Amino acid sequence: MLLGGCRDAKKASGTALFVTIDFPPTLFIDQLVVSGSVDGTGIGPYVLPEQPERLLSNGETFRILVPSAANSVPAEVTVEGLRESSRVALGTGSVETRKGYEVELTVRLEPASPPDTTFCVDCPTGCCMNGYCAVSTFQTCGTGGISCTACNPATADACSPDGFCACGSAPACNPVNADRCDKGRCRCGNRDACGPGLECVSGQCVCSPASCSGCCDGNTCVAGNQRDRCGTNGATCKNCVFQQCKAGGVCG
């Protein structure tokens, strides 16, 4: 499917739709997203052109080949006009096919708001990117029409079939207690990922404010509610001696 196709009945290439786009030039459209259906069978979506090269002109044309369509079946074409990857216009047109011939269809685009980019309907195995259902991949990870996630190669090595970034068969590594996903395992330096309450810092597991909600007794994160180990928010534990460790990790 190419923009700028010319209609020539002598060179008709079988059953097809010859579509003309009508829109105000003040919309400054640089790409089209074409979708639709012929007798219930989906068309697209296709992006024309694949990369924006110029502002499109009113009266641009393109051809949709539908060689398997029967005679006199309903065809509907929806066209979205994009400007810098955001939708600014939308239009729909319908026509009946003619077996072995092209039929002309003009689609009028009117100003439209950008679509909801956080969820796509009818997208059970993909995710929603800029309002369109995208195939679930490492860079567009997700299923069920949720917003796509770009997996981080530092913490994941795949997008799972269930649509979440994964390291091996487990979820992506927590960047607090691991510094990389290596051959399907979360690692901190040359060791396995750090345990609860520890942060991976320069390849070493340490107790820190980022990892410990209690207090740090050396490199061990403890609850911080004992008289001899009192504290909170990953601070060094205090010994309250003759006092009590009160709520909030305060001696008193």
Secondary structure, DSSP 8 states (H G I E B T S, - for coil): --BT----GGG--SSEEEEEEE--GGG---EEEEEEEETTEEEEEEEESSS--S---TT-EEEEE-TT--TT-EEEEEEEEEETTEEEEEEEEEEE--TTSEEEEEEE-EE-----SSB-SS-TTEEEETTEEEE--SSSB-STTBB-B---TTT-SEE-TTSSEEETTEE---TTT-SEEETTEEEETTEE---TTEEEETTEEEE-TTT-SSEEETTEEE-SEETTEE--TTEE-B--TTS-EETTTEE-
